[in-house]
Amino acid sequence: MGKGINYEEDMAIDNTALDVEWLSQASLMMKYVRLSAEAKRVMDNQKEAVDIIKAQLDKEIRTSPELYGILKITEMTVYNAILENPRFLEANQDYTNARYECDMAQGAVRAIEQRKTALENLVRLYGSSYFAGPSIPRNLNKEWEKSERQKQANRHVSISPLKKQEEEVEEEPEEEMVATPTRRRRN
């Protein structure tokens, strides 16, 4: 997304240091709000560049239609000539990329908001002695890692074919996980 941004690390919550996590939450939110605002600014600038190029091309085409292979000037022929022009195509692609970055940055802000909610809920669980331990000890870190592995496996479902191919080269195969329900005995 941006330089100095480690989304995976920033989203992680250390459930053994909730106080430290809470202390960093506000600055983390500000970091991603700034990133989102910058991405929006870049996107707006790219949109303006597309509009300027469209206007320039419109003027050039109407002034010298023969340079663009146009015999008769109509709104549709001018419009089509603009859409086919390499300058327009490049500027439009830059705008599309900037819009994607902006959407991702806004999504990151929403995720940081969800992180805040998760922290609130973890504090409530801690306050209600949820982490005091059941009669059979449970390793929350292992369960979290198991959940994260499942998320990683599910992540490949909606990834574009090119991105998926790149990630498959980078990742090692994961072992299959089977969830089994457990029951507590009452004494």
NUVEXTI-82600 format. One line per 4 residues: number of its first residue (from 1); for each residue x, y, z of N, C-alpha, C, O. Coordinates in Angstrom, 1 decimal. Layout:
# residues N
NUM = X/Y/Z/X/Y/Z/X/Y/Z/X/Y/Z ~ ...
# end
This chain:
# residues 187
1 = 0.8/-1.2/0.0/0.0/0.0/0.0/0.9/1.2/0.0/0.7/2.1/-0.9 ~ 1.7/1.4/1.0/2.6/2.6/1.0/3.9/2.2/1.7/4.1/1.1/2.2 ~ 4.8/3.1/1.7/6.1/2.9/2.3/6.0/3.0/3.8/5.3/3.8/4.3 ~ 6.7/2.1/4.5/6.6/2.1/5.9/5.3/1.5/6.5/5.1/1.6/7.7
5 = 4.5/0.8/5.7/3.3/0.3/6.1/3.4/-1.3/6.1/3.7/-1.9/5.1 ~ 3.1/-1.9/7.3/3.1/-3.3/7.3/1.7/-3.7/7.9/1.5/-3.8/9.1 ~ 0.8/-3.8/7.0/-0.6/-4.0/7.3/-0.8/-5.2/8.2/-1.5/-5.2/9.2 ~ -0.2/-6.4/7.8/-0.4/-7.6/8.6/0.1/-7.4/10.1/-0.6/-7.8/11.0
9 = 1.3/-6.8/10.2/1.8/-6.5/11.6/0.9/-5.5/12.3/0.7/-5.7/13.5 ~ 0.5/-4.5/11.7/-0.3/-3.5/12.3/-1.7/-4.1/12.8/-2.2/-3.6/13.8 ~ -2.2/-5.0/12.1/-3.5/-5.5/12.4/-3.4/-6.6/13.5/-4.4/-6.8/14.2 ~ -2.3/-7.2/13.7/-2.1/-8.2/14.7/-2.4/-7.6/16.1/-2.0/-6.5/16.4
13 = -3.0/-8.4/17.0/-3.3/-8.0/18.4/-2.6/-9.0/19.3/-2.8/-10.2/19.2 ~ -1.8/-8.5/20.1/-1.1/-9.3/21.2/-2.1/-9.4/22.4/-2.2/-8.5/23.1 ~ -2.7/-10.5/22.5/-3.7/-10.6/23.6/-3.1/-10.7/24.9/-3.8/-10.7/25.9 ~ -1.8/-10.8/25.0/-1.1/-10.8/26.3/-0.7/-9.4/26.7/-0.2/-9.2/27.8
17 = -0.9/-8.5/25.9/-0.5/-7.1/26.1/-1.6/-6.1/25.7/-1.3/-5.2/24.9 ~ -2.8/-6.3/26.1/-3.9/-5.5/25.7/-3.7/-4.0/26.0/-4.1/-3.1/25.3 ~ -3.0/-3.7/27.1/-2.8/-2.3/27.5/-1.9/-1.6/26.5/-2.1/-0.5/26.1 ~ -0.8/-2.3/26.0/0.1/-1.8/25.0/-0.7/-1.6/23.7/-0.5/-0.6/23.0
21 = -1.5/-2.6/23.3/-2.3/-2.5/22.1/-3.2/-1.3/22.1/-3.3/-0.6/21.1 ~ -3.8/-1.0/23.3/-4.7/0.1/23.4/-3.9/1.4/23.2/-4.4/2.4/22.6 ~ -2.7/1.5/23.8/-1.9/2.7/23.7/-1.5/3.0/22.3/-1.3/4.2/21.9 ~ -1.4/2.0/21.4/-0.9/2.2/20.1/-2.1/2.4/19.1/-1.9/2.7/17.9
25 = -3.3/2.1/19.5/-4.5/2.1/18.6/-4.7/3.5/18.0/-5.0/3.6/16.8 ~ -4.7/4.5/18.8/-5.0/5.9/18.2/-4.0/6.3/17.2/-4.3/6.8/16.1 ~ -2.7/6.0/17.5/-1.7/6.4/16.5/-1.7/5.5/15.3/-1.4/6.0/14.1 ~ -2.1/4.3/15.4/-2.3/3.4/14.3/-3.4/3.9/13.4/-3.3/3.8/12.2
29 = -4.5/4.3/14.0/-5.7/4.8/13.3/-5.2/6.0/12.5/-5.6/6.2/11.3 ~ -4.5/6.9/13.1/-4.1/8.2/12.5/-3.2/7.8/11.3/-3.3/8.5/10.2 ~ -2.3/6.9/11.4/-1.4/6.5/10.4/-2.2/6.0/9.1/-1.8/6.4/8.0 ~ -3.2/5.2/9.3/-4.0/4.7/8.2/-5.0/5.8/7.7/-5.3/5.8/6.5
33 = -5.4/6.7/8.5/-6.3/7.8/8.0/-5.4/8.7/7.1/-5.9/9.1/6.0 ~ -4.2/9.0/7.5/-3.3/9.8/6.7/-3.0/9.1/5.3/-3.1/9.7/4.3 ~ -2.8/7.8/5.4/-2.6/7.0/4.2/-3.8/7.1/3.3/-3.6/7.2/2.0 ~ -5.0/7.0/3.8/-6.2/7.0/3.1/-6.4/8.4/2.4/-6.8/8.5/1.3
37 = -6.1/9.4/3.2/-6.2/10.8/2.7/-5.2/11.1/1.5/-5.6/11.7/0.5 ~ -4.0/10.6/1.7/-3.0/10.7/0.6/-3.4/10.0/-0.6/-3.3/10.5/-1.7 ~ -4.0/8.8/-0.5/-4.4/8.0/-1.6/-5.6/8.7/-2.3/-5.7/8.6/-3.5 ~ -6.5/9.3/-1.5/-7.6/10.0/-2.1/-7.1/11.2/-2.9/-7.6/11.5/-4.0
41 = -6.1/11.9/-2.4/-5.5/13.1/-3.1/-4.9/12.7/-4.4/-5.1/13.3/-5.4 ~ -4.1/11.6/-4.4/-3.5/11.1/-5.6/-4.6/10.7/-6.6/-4.5/11.0/-7.8 ~ -5.6/10.0/-6.1/-6.7/9.6/-7.0/-7.4/10.8/-7.7/-7.7/10.8/-8.9 ~ -7.7/11.8/-6.8/-8.3/13.0/-7.4/-7.4/13.7/-8.4/-7.9/14.2/-9.4
45 = -6.1/13.8/-8.1/-5.2/14.3/-9.1/-5.1/13.5/-10.4/-5.1/14.1/-11.5 ~ -5.2/12.2/-10.3/-5.2/11.4/-11.5/-6.5/11.6/-12.3/-6.5/11.6/-13.5 ~ -7.6/11.7/-11.6/-8.9/12.0/-12.3/-8.8/13.3/-13.0/-9.3/13.4/-14.2 ~ -8.2/14.3/-12.4/-8.1/15.6/-13.0/-7.2/15.5/-14.3/-7.5/16.1/-15.3
49 = -6.1/14.7/-14.2/-5.2/14.5/-15.3/-6.0/13.9/-16.5/-5.8/14.2/-17.6 ~ -6.8/12.9/-16.2/-7.6/12.3/-17.2/-8.5/13.3/-17.9/-8.6/13.3/-19.1 ~ -9.2/14.1/-17.1/-10.1/15.1/-17.7/-9.3/16.1/-18.6/-9.8/16.6/-19.6 ~ -8.1/16.5/-18.1/-7.3/17.5/-18.9/-6.9/16.8/-20.2/-7.0/17.5/-21.3
53 = -6.5/15.6/-20.2/-6.1/14.9/-21.4/-7.3/14.8/-22.4/-7.1/14.9/-23.6 ~ -8.4/14.4/-21.8/-9.6/14.3/-22.7/-9.9/15.7/-23.3/-10.3/15.7/-24.5 ~ -9.8/16.8/-22.6/-10.1/18.1/-23.2/-9.1/18.4/-24.3/-9.4/19.0/-25.3 ~ -7.8/18.2/-24.0/-6.8/18.4/-25.0/-7.0/17.6/-26.2/-6.9/18.2/-27.3
57 = -7.3/16.4/-26.1/-7.5/15.5/-27.2/-8.7/15.9/-28.0/-8.7/15.9/-29.3 ~ -9.8/16.3/-27.3/-11.0/16.8/-28.0/-10.6/18.0/-28.9/-11.1/18.0/-30.0 ~ -9.9/18.9/-28.3/-9.5/20.1/-29.1/-8.6/19.7/-30.3/-8.8/20.2/-31.4 ~ -7.6/18.9/-30.1/-6.7/18.4/-31.1/-7.5/17.7/-32.3/-7.3/17.9/-33.4
61 = -8.4/16.9/-31.9/-9.2/16.1/-32.9/-10.1/17.0/-33.7/-10.2/16.8/-34.9 ~ -10.7/17.9/-33.0/-11.6/18.8/-33.8/-10.8/19.8/-34.7/-11.3/20.2/-35.7 ~ -9.6/20.2/-34.2/-8.8/21.0/-35.0/-8.2/20.3/-36.3/-8.1/20.9/-37.4 ~ -7.7/19.1/-36.1/-7.0/18.3/-37.1/-7.6/16.9/-37.2/-6.9/16.0/-36.8
65 = -8.8/16.7/-37.6/-9.4/15.4/-37.6/-8.7/14.4/-38.5/-8.7/13.2/-38.2 ~ -8.1/14.9/-39.6/-7.4/14.0/-40.5/-6.2/13.3/-39.8/-5.9/12.2/-40.2 ~ -5.6/13.9/-38.8/-4.5/13.3/-38.1/-4.9/12.1/-37.3/-4.1/11.2/-36.9 ~ -6.2/12.0/-37.0/-6.8/10.9/-36.2/-7.6/10.0/-37.1/-8.3/9.1/-36.6
69 = -7.5/10.2/-38.4/-8.3/9.3/-39.4/-9.8/9.5/-39.4/-10.5/8.6/-39.6 ~ -10.2/10.7/-39.1/-11.6/11.1/-39.0/-12.0/11.9/-40.2/-11.4/12.9/-40.5 ~ -13.0/11.4/-41.0/-13.4/12.1/-42.1/-14.5/13.1/-41.8/-14.5/14.2/-42.3 ~ -15.4/12.7/-40.9/-16.5/13.6/-40.6/-16.6/13.6/-39.0/-16.6/12.6/-38.3
73 = -16.6/14.9/-38.5/-16.6/15.1/-37.1/-18.0/14.9/-36.5/-18.9/15.7/-36.9 ~ -18.1/14.0/-35.6/-19.4/13.9/-34.8/-18.9/13.7/-33.4/-17.8/13.3/-33.1 ~ -19.9/13.8/-32.5/-19.5/13.6/-31.1/-19.0/12.2/-30.8/-18.0/12.0/-30.1 ~ -19.6/11.2/-31.5/-19.2/9.8/-31.3/-17.8/9.6/-31.9/-17.1/8.9/-31.2
77 = -17.5/10.1/-33.0/-16.2/9.9/-33.6/-15.1/10.5/-32.8/-14.0/10.0/-32.6 ~ -15.4/11.7/-32.2/-14.4/12.4/-31.4/-14.2/11.6/-30.1/-13.1/11.3/-29.6 ~ -15.3/11.2/-29.5/-15.3/10.4/-28.3/-14.5/9.1/-28.5/-13.7/8.7/-27.6 ~ -14.8/8.4/-29.6/-14.1/7.1/-29.8/-12.6/7.3/-30.1/-11.8/6.5/-29.6
81 = -12.2/8.4/-30.8/-10.8/8.7/-31.0/-10.1/9.0/-29.7/-9.0/8.6/-29.5 ~ -10.8/9.7/-28.8/-10.2/9.9/-27.4/-10.0/8.6/-26.7/-8.9/8.4/-26.1 ~ -11.0/7.7/-26.7/-10.8/6.5/-26.0/-9.7/5.6/-26.5/-9.2/4.8/-25.8 ~ -9.4/5.7/-27.8/-8.3/4.9/-28.4/-7.0/5.5/-28.3/-6.0/4.9/-28.6
85 = -6.9/6.8/-27.9/-5.6/7.5/-27.8/-4.7/6.9/-26.7/-5.2/6.8/-25.6 ~ -3.4/6.6/-27.0/-2.5/6.1/-26.0/-2.3/7.0/-24.8/-2.2/6.5/-23.6 ~ -2.3/8.3/-25.0/-2.2/9.3/-23.8/-3.4/9.1/-22.9/-3.2/9.1/-21.7 ~ -4.6/9.0/-23.5/-5.8/8.8/-22.6/-5.7/7.5/-21.9/-6.0/7.4/-20.7
89 = -5.4/6.4/-22.7/-5.3/5.1/-22.1/-4.4/5.0/-20.9/-4.7/4.4/-19.9 ~ -3.2/5.6/-21.0/-2.2/5.6/-20.0/-2.7/6.4/-18.7/-2.6/5.9/-17.6 ~ -3.3/7.6/-19.0/-3.8/8.4/-17.9/-5.0/7.7/-17.2/-5.1/7.7/-16.0 ~ -5.8/7.0/-18.0/-7.0/6.3/-17.4/-6.5/5.1/-16.6/-7.1/4.9/-15.5
93 = -5.4/4.4/-17.0/-4.9/3.3/-16.2/-4.3/3.8/-14.9/-4.5/3.2/-13.9 ~ -3.6/5.0/-15.0/-3.1/5.6/-13.8/-4.2/5.9/-12.8/-4.0/5.7/-11.6 ~ -5.3/6.4/-13.3/-6.4/6.8/-12.5/-7.0/5.5/-11.9/-7.4/5.5/-10.7 ~ -7.2/4.5/-12.7/-7.7/3.2/-12.2/-6.8/2.6/-11.0/-7.3/2.2/-10.0
97 = -5.5/2.7/-11.2/-4.6/2.2/-10.2/-4.7/3.1/-8.9/-4.7/2.5/-7.8 ~ -4.8/4.4/-9.1/-5.0/5.3/-7.9/-6.3/5.0/-7.2/-6.3/5.1/-6.0 ~ -7.3/4.8/-7.9/-8.6/4.5/-7.3/-8.5/3.2/-6.5/-9.1/3.1/-5.4 ~ -7.8/2.2/-7.1/-7.7/0.9/-6.3/-6.9/1.2/-5.0/-7.3/0.7/-4.0
101 = -5.8/1.9/-5.1/-5.0/2.2/-3.9/-5.9/3.0/-2.9/-5.8/2.7/-1.7 ~ -6.7/3.9/-3.3/-7.6/4.6/-2.4/-8.6/3.7/-1.8/-8.8/3.8/-0.6 ~ -9.2/2.8/-2.6/-10.2/1.8/-2.0/-9.5/0.9/-1.0/-10.1/0.7/0.1 ~ -8.3/0.5/-1.3/-7.5/-0.4/-0.3/-7.2/0.4/1.0/-7.3/-0.1/2.1
105 = -6.8/1.7/0.9/-6.5/2.5/2.0/-7.8/2.7/2.9/-7.7/2.7/4.1 ~ -8.9/3.0/2.2/-10.1/3.1/3.0/-10.5/1.8/3.7/-11.0/1.8/4.8 ~ -10.3/0.7/3.0/-10.5/-0.6/3.6/-9.7/-0.8/4.8/-10.1/-1.4/5.8 ~ -8.4/-0.4/4.7/-7.5/-0.5/5.9/-8.0/0.3/7.1/-7.9/-0.1/8.2
109 = -8.5/1.5/6.8/-9.1/2.3/7.9/-10.3/1.6/8.6/-10.4/1.6/9.8 ~ -11.1/1.0/7.7/-12.2/0.2/8.3/-11.7/-1.0/9.1/-12.3/-1.3/10.1 ~ -10.7/-1.6/8.6/-10.1/-2.7/9.4/-9.5/-2.3/10.7/-9.6/-3.0/11.7 ~ -8.9/-1.1/10.8/-8.4/-0.6/12.0/-9.5/-0.3/13.0/-9.4/-0.5/14.2
113 = -10.6/0.2/12.4/-11.8/0.4/13.3/-12.3/-1.0/13.8/-12.7/-1.0/15.0 ~ -12.2/-2.0/13.0/-12.6/-3.3/13.5/-11.6/-3.8/14.6/-12.0/-4.5/15.5 ~ -10.4/-3.5/14.4/-9.4/-3.9/15.4/-9.7/-3.2/16.7/-9.5/-3.9/17.8 ~ -10.2/-2.0/16.7/-10.6/-1.3/17.9/-11.7/-2.1/18.6/-11.7/-2.3/19.8
117 = -12.7/-2.5/17.8/-13.8/-3.3/18.4/-13.3/-4.6/18.9/-13.7/-5.0/20.0 ~ -12.4/-5.2/18.2/-11.8/-6.5/18.7/-11.1/-6.3/20.1/-11.2/-7.1/21.0 ~ -10.3/-5.2/20.2/-9.7/-4.8/21.4/-10.7/-4.6/22.5/-10.5/-5.1/23.7 ~ -11.7/-3.9/22.3/-12.8/-3.7/23.3/-13.4/-5.0/23.8/-13.5/-5.2/25.0
121 = -13.6/-5.9/22.8/-14.2/-7.2/23.2/-13.2/-8.0/23.9/-13.6/-8.7/24.9 ~ -12.0/-8.0/23.6/-10.9/-8.8/24.3/-10.8/-8.2/25.8/-10.7/-9.0/26.7 ~ -10.9/-6.9/25.9/-10.8/-6.3/27.3/-12.0/-6.8/28.1/-11.9/-7.1/29.3 ~ -13.2/-6.8/27.5/-14.4/-7.3/28.2/-14.3/-8.7/28.6/-14.6/-9.1/29.7
125 = -13.8/-9.6/27.6/-13.6/-11.0/27.9/-12.6/-11.1/29.1/-12.8/-11.9/30.0 ~ -11.5/-10.4/29.1/-10.5/-10.4/30.1/-11.1/-10.0/31.4/-10.9/-10.6/32.5 ~ -11.9/-8.9/31.4/-12.6/-8.4/32.6/-13.6/-9.4/33.2/-13.8/-9.4/34.4 ~ -14.2/-10.2/32.4/-15.1/-11.2/32.9/-14.5/-12.5/33.1/-15.2/-13.6/33.2
129 = -13.2/-12.5/33.3/-12.4/-13.7/33.6/-12.4/-14.8/32.6/-12.3/-16.0/32.9 ~ -12.7/-14.4/31.3/-12.7/-15.4/30.2/-11.4/-16.1/30.1/-11.3/-17.3/29.8 ~ -10.3/-15.3/30.3/-9.0/-15.9/30.1/-8.4/-16.5/31.4/-7.3/-16.9/31.5 ~ -9.3/-16.6/32.4/-8.9/-17.2/33.7/-8.6/-18.7/33.5/-7.8/-19.3/34.2
133 = -9.2/-19.3/32.5/-8.8/-20.7/32.1/-9.9/-21.6/32.4/-10.5/-21.6/33.6 ~ -10.3/-22.4/31.5/-11.3/-23.5/31.8/-10.6/-24.6/32.5/-9.4/-24.6/32.8 ~ -11.4/-25.6/32.9/-10.8/-26.8/33.6/-9.8/-27.5/32.8/-8.8/-28.1/33.3 ~ -9.9/-27.4/31.5/-8.8/-28.0/30.6/-8.2/-26.8/29.9/-8.8/-26.1/29.2
137 = -6.9/-26.6/30.2/-6.2/-25.4/29.6/-6.3/-25.4/28.1/-6.3/-26.4/27.4 ~ -6.4/-24.2/27.6/-6.5/-24.0/26.1/-5.4/-23.0/25.7/-5.2/-22.0/26.4 ~ -4.8/-23.2/24.6/-3.7/-22.4/24.1/-4.4/-21.4/23.1/-4.5/-21.8/21.9 ~ -4.7/-20.2/23.5/-5.3/-19.2/22.6/-4.4/-18.9/21.4/-4.9/-18.6/20.3
141 = -3.1/-18.8/21.7/-2.2/-18.5/20.6/-2.3/-19.5/19.5/-2.3/-19.2/18.3 ~ -2.3/-20.8/19.8/-2.4/-21.9/18.8/-3.7/-21.8/18.1/-3.8/-21.9/16.8 ~ -4.8/-21.5/18.8/-6.1/-21.4/18.1/-6.1/-20.2/17.2/-6.7/-20.2/16.1 ~ -5.5/-19.1/17.6/-5.4/-17.9/16.8/-4.6/-18.2/15.5/-5.1/-17.9/14.4
145 = -3.5/-18.9/15.7/-2.7/-19.3/14.5/-3.5/-20.2/13.6/-3.4/-20.1/12.3 ~ -4.2/-21.1/14.1/-5.0/-22.0/13.3/-6.1/-21.2/12.6/-6.3/-21.5/11.4 ~ -6.7/-20.3/13.2/-7.7/-19.4/12.6/-7.0/-18.6/11.4/-7.6/-18.5/10.4 ~ -5.8/-18.1/11.7/-5.1/-17.3/10.7/-4.7/-18.2/9.5/-4.8/-17.7/8.3
149 = -4.3/-19.4/9.7/-4.0/-20.3/8.6/-5.3/-20.6/7.7/-5.2/-20.6/6.5 ~ -6.4/-20.7/8.4/-7.7/-20.9/7.7/-8.0/-19.7/6.9/-8.5/-19.8/5.7 ~ -7.8/-18.5/7.4/-8.1/-17.3/6.7/-7.2/-17.2/5.5/-7.6/-16.8/4.4 ~ -5.9/-17.6/5.6/-5.0/-17.6/4.5/-5.4/-18.5/3.4/-5.4/-18.2/2.2
153 = -5.9/-19.7/3.8/-6.4/-20.6/2.8/-7.7/-20.1/2.1/-7.8/-20.3/0.9 ~ -8.5/-19.4/2.9/-9.8/-18.8/2.3/-9.4/-17.6/1.4/-10.2/-17.3/0.5 ~ -8.3/-17.0/1.7/-8.0/-15.7/1.0/-7.8/-16.0/-0.5/-8.0/-15.1/-1.3 ~ -7.4/-17.2/-0.9/-7.1/-17.5/-2.3/-8.4/-17.7/-3.1/-8.3/-17.8/-4.3
157 = -9.5/-17.7/-2.4/-10.8/-17.9/-3.2/-11.1/-16.7/-4.1/-11.6/-16.9/-5.2 ~ -10.9/-15.5/-3.6/-11.3/-14.3/-4.4/-10.2/-13.5/-5.0/-10.4/-12.3/-5.4 ~ -9.0/-14.1/-5.1/-7.8/-13.3/-5.7/-7.8/-13.5/-7.2/-8.2/-14.5/-7.7 ~ -7.4/-12.4/-7.8/-7.3/-12.5/-9.3/-6.3/-13.6/-9.7/-5.4/-13.9/-9.0
161 = -6.5/-14.1/-10.9/-5.7/-15.2/-11.3/-4.2/-14.9/-11.3/-3.3/-15.7/-10.9 ~ -3.8/-13.7/-11.8/-2.4/-13.3/-11.8/-1.8/-13.2/-10.4/-0.8/-13.7/-10.1 ~ -2.6/-12.5/-9.5/-2.1/-12.4/-8.1/-2.0/-13.8/-7.4/-1.1/-14.0/-6.7 ~ -3.0/-14.6/-7.7/-3.0/-15.9/-7.1/-1.8/-16.7/-7.6/-1.2/-17.4/-6.7
165 = -1.5/-16.6/-8.8/-0.3/-17.3/-9.3/1.0/-16.9/-8.7/1.8/-17.7/-8.3 ~ 1.1/-15.5/-8.4/2.3/-15.0/-7.8/2.4/-15.5/-6.3/3.5/-15.8/-5.9 ~ 1.2/-15.5/-5.6/1.3/-15.9/-4.2/1.5/-17.4/-4.1/2.1/-17.9/-3.1 ~ 1.1/-18.2/-5.0/1.3/-19.7/-5.0/2.8/-20.0/-5.1/3.3/-20.9/-4.5
169 = 3.5/-19.2/-5.8/4.9/-19.4/-6.0/5.6/-19.1/-4.6/6.6/-19.7/-4.3 ~ 5.1/-18.1/-3.9/5.7/-17.6/-2.7/5.4/-18.5/-1.5/6.2/-18.6/-0.6 ~ 4.2/-19.1/-1.4/3.8/-19.8/-0.3/4.1/-21.3/-0.3/4.2/-21.9/-1.4 ~ 4.3/-21.9/0.9/4.5/-23.3/1.0/3.1/-24.0/1.2/2.2/-23.3/1.7
173 = 3.0/-25.2/0.9/1.7/-25.9/1.1/1.4/-25.9/2.6/2.3/-26.2/3.4 ~ 0.1/-25.7/3.0/-0.3/-25.8/4.4/-0.9/-27.1/4.7/-1.4/-27.8/3.8 ~ -0.7/-27.5/6.0/-1.3/-28.8/6.3/-2.8/-28.7/6.6/-3.2/-27.6/6.9 ~ -3.5/-29.7/6.3/-4.9/-29.7/6.4/-5.3/-29.7/7.9/-4.7/-30.4/8.7
177 = -6.3/-28.9/8.2/-6.8/-28.7/9.6/-8.2/-29.3/9.7/-9.0/-29.0/8.8 ~ -8.5/-30.0/10.7/-9.8/-30.5/11.0/-10.2/-30.0/12.4/-9.5/-30.2/13.3 ~ -11.4/-29.4/12.4/-11.9/-28.9/13.6/-12.8/-30.0/14.3/-13.6/-30.6/13.7 ~ -12.5/-30.2/15.6/-13.3/-31.2/16.3/-13.9/-30.5/17.5/-13.1/-29.8/18.3
181 = -15.1/-30.7/17.8/-15.8/-30.1/19.0/-15.3/-30.8/20.2/-15.0/-32.0/20.2 ~ -15.2/-30.0/21.3/-14.8/-30.6/22.6/-15.9/-30.3/23.6/-16.7/-29.3/23.4 ~ -16.1/-31.2/24.6/-17.1/-31.0/25.6/-16.4/-30.9/26.9/-15.4/-31.6/27.2 ~ -17.1/-30.2/27.8/-16.6/-30.1/29.1/-17.4/-31.0/30.0/-18.6/-31.2/29.8
185 = -16.7/-31.6/30.9/-17.4/-32.5/31.9/-17.7/-31.7/33.1/-17.0/-30.9/33.6 ~ -18.9/-31.9/33.6/-19.3/-31.3/34.9/-19.0/-32.3/36.0/-19.3/-33.5/35.8 ~ -18.5/-31.8/37.1/-18.3/-32.7/38.3/-19.4/-32.8/39.2/-19.3/-33.6/40.2
# end
